[in-house]
Amino acid sequence: MPKKIIFMGTPLFAVPILKSLYQNGFPISVVFTQPPQKSHRGQRINKSPIQGISETLNIDFRTPQSLKNNNEEYEFIKDLNADLCITVAFGQIIPKEFLSLTKKGFINIHASILPKWRGAAPIQRSIMNLDTETGISIMKMNEELDSGPICNTYKIKLDQNLNAQEVSEQLSLLAADKILDNVDDILDGKSNFVDQDHSKSTYAKKILKGEGQIDWNNDALKIIGIINGLYPFPGAFFNFNGERYKILKAETGNKIGKIGEVVSDNLEIACGNNKSIKILEIQREGKKVQKIGEFMLGSQIKKGSVITNV
């Protein structure tokens, strides 16, 4: 009898993984994803990327508002009698009573080297923390958040040139490849799941918009970590003369000045540790993204200006 696999996921990060499973012949019986969301102005309904690819591949999908106290979805999964559920950034808490509804349980692909960075924003937090590596962990789900035993971890190097969008793309493609090496072993009961060292766990809390405001007292590398970690959303920013400016790309420099002082004609800003930040791409509030040369042609931010932390 052919195996039955359930897939649960929502954002773009999960799309290559679902496609990889499907294209390599793994039988996806049904997909669960978050329901469509109204746009900010309510004019448009936005389907999740996973719903979009499920429609393209003609895979049955379901979009419950929540699985909590949801007897309809509980009975649906129970009746399906599936062998395995694979979850990737589903975006909902999966109640513990669901976890025993498939023969081999629920597997989660998490975008960190567990037990480090459990939680909602592991990629952003690893970059903001100036970690030198990150990766994906393939784990068996239990009732605690991202704390189940792990069968495999795969790593990539991080450096100050990579932003969260680029790292997310790398990890998604890595997961799409490596899940193929794991599914058969999990289904055949050959995988070795090892408990995490819970004493070493850290938590990647949800990103708040206000975290993007740059404190120029910080050293240059920390500021670069915030710029890269919060790209493209919510973005790192500073305020000048009542306007907000989002920094999309920057690098460290060696010019010295007062904290927050513009120390060159190309918007290099002095920060802590006697270093500076060279801004390479910037976006004035309500305007398009600009390379720094184009931006400075009409900018009111000149050499000698001081950008405060408020």
Beta strands, then each sheet from edge to edge (+ up, - down):
strand 1: 5-9
strand 2: 28-32
strand 3: 37-38
strand 4: 45-46
strand 5: 61-62
strand 6: 84-88
strand 7: 106-110
strand 8: 118-119
strand 9: 133-140
strand 10: 150-157
strand 11: 203-204
strand 12: 236-240
strand 13: 243-253
strand 14: 268-271
strand 15: 275-284
strand 16: 289-291
sheet 1: 5+ 2+ 1+ 6+ 7+ 9- 10+
sheet 2: 3+ 4-
sheet 3: 8+ 11+
sheet 4: 12+ 13- 15+ 14-
sheet 5: 12+ 13- 15+ 16-
end
